[in-house]
Amino acid sequence: MGIEKLFVSGAPQPIAPFSHACKVGELVFITGQMPTVPETNEMLLGTFTEQTHRVMQNLEIVLKAAGTSFEHVVQSRVFITNMGHFEEVNGVYASYFVDPLPTRTCIGVTGLAGGADVEVDMIAWIPPVE
Ligand SMILES: C=C(N)C(=O)O
């Protein structure tokens, strides 16, 4: 079993040395997505709600390219620059899932690349193609 490193043309282009995702067997490990608009590659520095939607939409692009979806996410990490927005981010984040939810860790940080306030990475299972 090897590692397949994914470059996803429809996703925001990397701003640092990383692949969009690495597939290993039935799992895919997705780089932390920022609130970057794929069409312009510019950071959407809006509200925490707006940024979280953009981050989740970017993750959806990469999940899809890897052959999976939010339904199959097993773990995520949420990084936010202000824990005062914890509930706001949770509301947006949760709207992309149905129960049962994946595992998650939320981390308050002093800063994120590009001045963003929200970053989320994920590990997902890739179901067999029927
Ligand atoms: C944006 C990132 N995920 C990074 O710099 O690692």
The ligand as a Tripos MOL2 file, in Angstrom:
@<TRIPOS>MOLECULE
LIG
    6     5     1     0     0
SMALL
NO_CHARGES

@<TRIPOS>ATOM
      1 C1         -2.4020   26.6140    5.0620 C.2       1 LIG1
      2 C2         -1.9020   25.5070    5.5340 C.2       1 LIG1
      3 N1         -2.6710   24.4220    5.6800 N.pl3     1 LIG1
      4 C3         -0.5050   25.4290    5.9030 C.2       1 LIG1
      5 O1          0.2160   26.4100    5.7280 O.co2     1 LIG1
      6 O2         -0.0730   24.4040    6.3660 O.co2     1 LIG1
@<TRIPOS>BOND
     1     1     2 2
     2     2     3 1
     3     2     4 1
     4     4     5 2
     5     4     6 1
@<TRIPOS>SUBSTRUCTURE
     1 LIG1         1 GROUP 0 **** ****
